[in-house]
């Protein structure tokens, strides 16, 4: 019996910065989870002294204990992309992703759902997904949306500006499917527009999301 394909579900930076050696990809969503900027980023979009923020998945039942500052406590669907990796490079890609997601993320297997002609079904069974569980040291929980937006605005790390992570993720989620939506991400976008006069103009050029800003800082 052949080995099951190595499929990884991306819901954060993996959406706009896919893993290598992808042979197929399909948009879809997880049920019973929220995507939140609830994870400190010490190694990518911040530093140990001034950590930025990265998104993580949290089961809705667990999020109830941390959602006091969350204006959208009833969200329960997370859109992303399921990537099938070339079997010849499965071990290499797994090592690459384990290192890339090393700051507090745990590998889990989850079913990915999709819509076909308006009918919901499981499109991928037991895709691998990197989850920042709420007992990991980098998990920070819920923050007031304005304070969170300001933290993201000013944080910078080895992988670049935290605000660029948000810009690209917002643009990527919007492009996944007509039904794809994320209240938390889009509320942060509104905060940026209000506080800093940012104008989002996402476009796809050479398979890379770029964002034009009305001002920068």
Helices and strands as residue ranges (DSSP letters): E 7-10, H 13-16, E 22-31, E 33-41, E 52-59, H 60-63, E 77-85, G 87-89, H 90-100, E 106-116, E 119-131, H 145-154, E 156-157, E 160-161, H 162-176, H 183-196, E 201-205, E 208-212
